[in-house]
Amino acid sequence: MSKIKYFFPIILLVGALWYFYGEDFKQSGINGVVNDIQEDMKRIQEHPTINAVEEKIIQQFQLWKDKFSDNSGVEDNIIRDKRQADPTENQSFSMNNIRLGDEKAEIEKIVGAPKRITMNEYGVNWVTYHNNYQNFIMIAYDKEDKVAGIYSNQDLLSSTMNITFESTRDVILEAYKPLTSIQKGWVHYQFQHNDEYDIFRVDGNYVTIFYDKHESNTVTAIQIISKELEDQKKKIFGEPNTKLIEGFEYQLFDLTNATRVNHGLSILKWNEEVMKTARKHSKDMADNNYFSHTNLDGLSPFERMENDNIHYVMAGENLASGQISSIYAHEGLMNSIGHRENILQKDFEELGVGVSFNDEWRPYYTENFLKK
């Protein structure tokens, strides 16, 4: 009888845990569930009532983990470095020989001083390094000045997983299973499956592989984000502020130039006046809940620039909305043929980028290209 009285509470507990962690179990197995529960417990340690049951829950899951690990064959991460080495010392991916956990001071001895420092959606800076947009890489550092995030759209990749910039999406998906969602607090956000990118768990971190639809779906860029950095972003979108608006704008500008260099094209110049025109249009779309090159007054991009006394002999506009960052926006634009043609138009000379957010933190991006 003493055993039976605990049966129903245990069933209720298991049901509740499945509700909150069932998707994690499907994606990462019992190891992933245990790790996520432990992380959640750390975040609520200050609550004495929860502290009282924390140890029992973790102990029970540890028992289940040990039981299932013997026979289940479910791995902790979707992609694993098959070398039995400490992942903090030996990462499965590096960009320009830079890995998560590397120290800023050592990196800058090799790559030099940053070209730009701008806020990103994680509430930290992207520190951008390049040589006239060659060897382009953006790095996010944590509070200890160690690498917590890396991005590049140039072929600087080294991998123990046999993934290169020549790898196709089909080949990668034959070998590795991507995530379908990510949890922020108690909310699971489903990833959109548009074939333009996949997100994987690698060494416990988050690796986004972007593909170029116009180049046989080969790898075109990679972003690597540490679990700690991802966890500190509480929602799918970053919290809007002036620094993030400016950050997204300059990041899109730099991403565009790095891509143009990849294709043997000239570097565009930043145009501050064009930026103001672009930002006004993004704000208008965000405030009035529409998405169009033609504003609510019926003005085209070219009329809007002319009204702001911007003179040109050739101009173009790209729009994007809803992408979680400048990186996702740029990679999406490159997979849309009309937007791609603007980015790779050899005759354009200048670019202004404007960003704004609506009340739900959804970003709107406007790029205005021109030749004077």
C-alpha positions, 0 to 999 in steps of 0.5 A: 500500500505504501508503494501504491500511494506514490504511484499516481503522483509519479504518473502526474509528475511524468506527464507534466515533465513530458508536456514541458520536455517531450520535444527535447526527449524526441530530439536529444534523448534522455541525456538532453532532458536531464541537461535541460532540467538541470539548467532550468533548476539552476535558474529557479534555485532561489525558490525554496519550495522548488529546491525541496524537490529539485534533488529528487527529480534530478536523481530520478532522471539520472536513474532513468538516464543510466537505465536507458543509456545502456541500450537505447543508442540515443546520443546526447547531441544530434551531431557528435565529435566521434573523437572521445575528447573534451568538447571545450577543448576540441570543437567539431567546428572552427572558423578561421581556426577560431573555436568557441571558448578561445580567448579574444586577446589570442584571436586578435594577435592573429586577425588584428583589431576589429573593423566594427562592433555592433549589438546583436539579438543576443544582447552582446556584440558581434565583433567583425574582423576582415581585410577589405571583406576578405576572411570575413568573420563575426565573433561574439564574446562572453563576459570573460572575453571568450568566444561564445558565437561565430559566423562567416559566409566565407569558406573559412570552415574546418570540421571533424564532421566532413562538412564543407562549403561544398557539401549539399543539404541532402548529403548533410541531412542523410547523415545528421538530424536537425532540430525542429524547435527550440525552447525559450522558458516554457515555450517551444518555438517551431522552426520554419522548414523553408530549406534555406537553413537547418539548426543542429545541436553540436557539442551541446551548442547550436550550429546553423548551416545556411544553404544557397538554393542557387548553387545546388543547395551547397553550404553558404554560411555557418553560425555557431552559438554556445548553449549559454549564449542561446539560453540567455535570449529569452524569446525568439526575437531580440529585445528592440533598442537603438543599439540593436537597430543600428547593429542590424543595419550595419551587419546587413551592410557588412554581410552584403559586402562580404557576399559581393567579395565572394562573387568578385564584385566591388565593395559598396559604400555606406550612405547615411542619407539613404539609411534614413530613407530606408529606416523610415520605410521600415518604421512605417511598415512596422507601425502600420502592419504592412509589407510592401515596396509601395507605402500607404501613400502610394509612393514607390522606393524611387519616389521616396528617395527622390522626396528625400533629395537623394539623386541616382541614375540607378536604384533598387530596394530589398525588403525582409521581415520576420527573420530573427536577425540580420544574418537570417535576413541576409541569407534569406534575401540571397535565396530570393532571385530578385533580391539576390540580383540587387545584392550582386548587381555589379553597377551599384555603388552605395547602400543604406540599410534601415531597420525597425521593430513592431510591438511584438519585436518583429524586425522589418528590414529595408535595403536601398541600393543606388548608383549616382 
